[in-house]
Amino acid sequence: MVVRVDISYLTSDLRYFIVNNPKVKSIPNYLHDNGNNNNNKDIITFTDENSIQKIKQIIQHIFTENHINGYIVAENTEEENEIAILKQGDMEQFGIYICTHCGMSFESEIQRTVHQRIHYFT
């Protein structure tokens, strides 16, 4: 499975923290396309990675260890096996709704509301 991380919308400092992190570089078959082609997208590709959750956890850990707050690492609902890194305020514009209790992402506000109600029953 191929897992892609689009870092095009991040600041250059955040890109640096992710691209140059030893944990990211240690994953086999790591490729970084910095958008010099015609697509202007800055994408990290892991060609032999089976776990999208593992990549999400590594990126979230990078943010935590560098004291970077206000960003969410979530699966892109538009592209299969792609991770989106968004500012918390921008997520709903892209159709990603995050549970405030556990951080799980949903495709609609209705799904998130139903899920959040479950937290109150348990």
N, C-alpha and C positions, 0 to 999 in steps of 0.2 A: 504494500500500500504506500502511496505517496502522500505525505502531509506537507501542506504549504502554510507559511506564515507571511501574511501581507503586512509589511512594516512601512508602507508608503506614506501613511498619514501621521506617523510619529515624528517628533522633533529629532534633530540630528543627534542630540545627546542620548535619547532613549534608544535610537538605532544602534549607536555605538555600544551601549551597555549590553544589548542583546547579541549583536553580531560578534563581538569580541569576548563573550563569556566562555570560559573553558568548558562548562557543561554543554553548551550548545555545540561548540567545536568538536567535542569528544564523541558526539553521536555519529555513527558510521554513515557514509554517503551524504554528507552535508554539503549543500550548494547554496551560494549566495549570488543572486542576480540583482545588481544595484540599479537596474533600470536604464542602463546605457543603450539598450536596444530601443526600438521604436515604441515600446509599450509604456515607458515611464513608470513602471511599477517596481518597487523595491521588495523583493520576495526572497524568503529563505525556504529552501526545499529540502526535505528529508526523504530520500527516495526509497529507503528500505525500512521505514518506521511503521510498526503495526499498531501503535497506541497513540491516538490523538490526545488522550488524557495525559499521557506522560509529557508530551511537548507543552501542553497547557500548564502543567504543574511546574515545569522547569522555568517557563517564562514568568509565571506568577512568583516563583522563588527569586528570580532575578530582580523583580520589582521590589519585593520585600527586603532583600539584603541590601539594596541600594536606597532604601527609604523613599520609594516612588509610590505615591498614593494617587487615587482618583482615576485609575485605569482598570478596566475589566478585560480579562482574556476569555473569549468565548468562541464557540464554533460559528463560522459564517453560515447563515441559513440559505444564502444564495449559491454558494459554491461548495461542492462536496469535498470533504477532507481539507478544508481551509480554516485557519484560525484567524479571527479578527481581534485586534487590540484597539479598544475604543475608550474614549473618555466617558466617565459615567453619565454625563448629561447628554451625550450624543447617541447613546445606544438605541433609544426608542425611535429615533429618526430612521434607523436602519432595520427596524422591525425586530429588535431583540429586546425582550422584556426580562429583567432579572429579578428573582425572588430576593427580597431584602433579608430574609432569614437565613437562607442556605446558599445563595449565589447561583442556583440553577437557572438556566436560560430557557425562554419560551418564545414561540413565534407570534403570540398575540397576548393582549392584555387580559383577555378572558381566561386563557389557559393559566396565566400567572395568578390571577385572582382565585381561581378554583384551587390551585396548588397551595396558595398561601393559607387558605381556609383549613387545609389539612393540618398545618402546623398548630393551629389553635385546638384541634381535637386530640392531638397527641401530647 
